[in-house]
Structures are given as C-alpha cells and as structure tokens.
Amino acid sequence: MKAIEVNGLNKKFITGKEEAHILKNLTFSVEQGEFVSIMGPSGSGKSTLLYLLGGLDKPSSGTIKLDGKDLSSFKKKAMSKLRRTKIGFVFQFYNLVQNLNVEDNILLPIILDGKNPKQYEKKLKEILEVIGLADKRKLTPRELSGGQQQRVAIARALIAEPDIIFLDEPIGNLDSKTGKEIMELFRTINVTYKKTLIQVTHSNNAALYGTSIIRLVDGEIVEHSEIALAAMDSSCPA
C-alpha cells in the first residue's frame, strides 16, 4: 500500500520579477514501511520537497496524497491535526522546549492535541527504553548531550504513533559516532515499528540505513532506486 503518492509536483518562488522553479514536475510514490533518503547537492530542492510532503508548505501545482488523501483538500485546522497525529518530524536542530524536562518534551504533541498524558505513560516508558533515556526522564535539554537531545526529539515524533516520520538532516549536528547510533535507532524504528521514514541527508553512509534513494538535481529526480540488501546489512558509519 502506498503511504505517499506524488504526481506532477511543482514548486516556484517569486521574488520581485524573478521566478525560481525549485521542483519540476516530480512524480513518484513511497510504499508503507519504506525508509527513503532524499539526496542531492545544496539548492536541489531536497528540504523544499520534504516540507511539501509533510504539509508544511503548499505546491505551486501537482498533487501530494498521504494514505490516498490529497493534502490540498485539508483545511488549516485539519492539517494541523494531521501533523500532530499522523506525521512526525525530526529536524537537524532539536527544537526542544528548554524549560521542560525530557518526558514533558516527549509528551508535548499529546498535550497540544488535548489528550490526557497519563494515558500515554506505558507508551512513554516503552519509548524511553527504546531511545535509551529511561534514567534521564526528569532532566532538561540543557543537561543532555546533542545526541541525547536528538533522541528526545525522535521520541517526541513517535509518541502519537504517526504513520510517517520526516527527518531533515537528523544527524547534521552530531559527531560521527553519535550519528551512527542515531541512524541505527532510525533503522530500528523502521524495521521494528514498521514506520515509513523519509529523510533528507547529504550523507551517502546515512542513506544506506534506508531502503531506497531519491536523488534530486536542479529540482528534478535523476534517480529513484532501491538499496541493495547487502548494503543495508553492512556496517554503515554515519
């Protein structure tokens, strides 16, 4: 079953009299449970595509469907709910609330959605075990390393059990050892929890943790290929 369907997608930005055609007539699909890496040089449209897929921006033309539903049909309130419940985001900069502790940062999407966080205590405990921070649930972000903060951001993306998680350069701020640990965590989330992951990355090694690659050049897809099982099973330093 297709998690994402993109058809004839274009994105243009107009500044004064200048028009920049960032994405050009993209058509592709992502199956449920895939772990896709979007790659390409700076300015190729990678992050723009990610934000469009996640409903953070709107295309100039073309369609994006999540689970068969056209994103353009969602009104503002419905789109906000979709982003809180069906979609998770992990960014390069962790975007944690500094005066909240680990568990409150993780539960923030639940609270914003008007749900009772006490009903998520079992899920919270499970996720804290998965990310390896069960003993740090009462610490604030300033008491954590960069890698630990990114693990909190990952847990926050997982707590509402989204179908799709979007990753924007998720190890861009981390050293190679910590980056490798985070990529292994993403692979676990993909394989164990059957989540669909879409990441933007500059790293070929990080991309090898996934199942396929979409490569962009000047806003066009020049490659959409599966990653060989041998590459996926090999040790991939991030």
N, C-alpha and C positions, 0 to 999 in steps of 0.2 A: 504494500500500500504506500502511496506517495504522501510524504509529510509536507513537501513543498513542490509547487508547480509554478514555474516562471515562463511567461510567454510574451515575446516581443517587447521586453523591458527596455525603456529608455529613460535616462535622466539628464536634464540640461539645467545649467545655471546661467542666468543672465545678469551681467554686471554692466550697468550703463548700456552701451551699444554693443558690448561684447557678449557672445554666446559660447559657452563651453559645453560640449557634448561629452559628458563624463562616462555614461554607459550607453552602449549602442546595440539595440535590438537583441538582447540576451534571451535565449530560450533554453531551459534545462529543468530537470526535476531531481529531487532528493528523496530516496526511499526512507521509510521509517526505520530507525536503528542505524542509519549511516553516520559516519564521522567524517565530514567533508572539510578539507582545508582549501581556503581561497587564497591564492598566491599571485604575486606579480610585483613589478617594480613600483616605487613610490609614484603616485599620481595615476595609477592604472585603474582606480575605481573600486578597490577592494573594500575599504571601510564604507564607502557610499552604498555598495551592494548589501553589505551586512545590515546597515541601518534600514534600508528599504525592506529587506526580508523580515526584520524584527518589528516593522511598523513604526519606527522612529522617524521616518521620512516618507514622502509620497513620490511615486514615479511621475515623470512627465507624460509617459504613455506606456501601454502594456499592462499586464496583469500579474499579480502575485497571489497564489492561493495557498493557504495553510489548512491542511486536512480538508481540502476541497472547497474552502470558503474564501471568496475573493476579499482581500484586505480592504479594497476600496469601498466595500459595502458596509464596513463598520463605522458607526458614528463615534465621536470622540470618547464618550463615556464607555462604550462597548470595547473600544480599542484599548483604553486604559485597563479595563478588567482583563482583557486577553493577555496583556503584558504582565499582569500580576499573577495570573493563574496558569496559563498555557505555555508561556515563554519565560525563559530565564536568561539573564545577561551576566557575563563576567568580562570586565574591562581590564586594560593594562594598569590603570590606576584604580585602586581597590574600592574607592567610593564608600568607605565605611563611615558611620557616624561616630566621631571621636569620643563623645561623652557617654556612649552606650557600650555595655560590655559585649563579649562575644555572643552570648546566647540571645541578647536583645537585638543585636545587629542581624543575626540569622533570622529571627522571628519577625523582623520589620515588615516584610511583604504580607504576612498573615495579619498583623495588626492593622496595616493600611487597608486591607480588604475587609475589615470589620469582623474578623473571626476571633474566636477565643483561643489565645495562645496555649492555654492549659491543655487543650485537646490535642496539641501537637508535641506534648512532652516526650512521648515514646519515639516519635519521628525525629525530634531534636536530638535525643540521646543516641539514636542509631547513626545519624549523620555526623555527630561529633566524633563517634568512634571511627567512622569511615575516613574523616579528614585528619584524624589523629590529634584532636584538640580537646578530648574529654576532660583533661585535667586543667584546661585553661578557659573554661566557660565563663568565669567571672572576671577575667582580665579585660582591659580596654585595649583598643587598637595600638595605642602608643606603647603598650607593654609587650607587643608582639613584633617578631621579625617580619620582613616583607613577604616571605614565603608563607608564614602563618596567617598574615592578613589576607593573602590571596586565597588561602584555604577557607577562611571565613566567608569571603565573597562567593566562593564556589558553593558553600553550604547554604548561603542565603538564596542562591539561584535554584537550589534543589528542594528547599523546604516545602514549597507549594506543589511539588511533584509535576513540574512542567513537562510537556511533550518534547519541546525543543529548547536547547540551550545554545545561545550565541556567544562566541568568545572573540573578543577584539584584542589581538596581540597579548594573550593572557600571561605569557612569561617574559614579556618585553622588558620588565623592570627587575628581573631576577637573575642571579648568577646561574651558571650552567648546571651545577649540582641541584640547586633548588628547582630550576626549570625542569630538569629531568623528572624530579619527584612529582611536580605538578602535572606534567604530561602523562605520567603513569597513572595518576589519580583520574585524569580525564578518560583514559582508556578503560579503567575500571568502571567508571560511571557509564560509559558507552556499552561495555560488554555485560556488566552485571545488572544494571538497571534498564538496559535497552533504550537509553535516551538517544535521541537524534542530536548530534553536536555539529555545529557549523563554526569553524574558526578562521579568522584572518591571521596569517602569520607570514613573516619573512624567512622563517627557518625551515630549510628542507628537512632537517632532522625532526623537528616538531611535527611536520606534516606526515612523517612516516608512522606516527602513532594512530593515524586515521585510516579510513577505508578507501578514500578517493580524493582526488585533487581537481580543483577548477583553477586554471591558470588564466589570468587576465593580462592583456597588453593593450594599452590605449583604449580601455573601455570595452574590449571585445574578448570573447572566450577563444583562446588559441589551443586549449587542451582541457578535456574533461575525461579523466582516466581513473581506473581503479588501481589501488596499491596492491602489489603482489603480496600474498600471504607470507612469503619468506621475509619480506621487508618488514611487515607488521610484527612478526615474531622475533626479529632480531633486536639486539640491544641498541636503542636509539638515543644517544646523548643529545640533550636539547640544545 
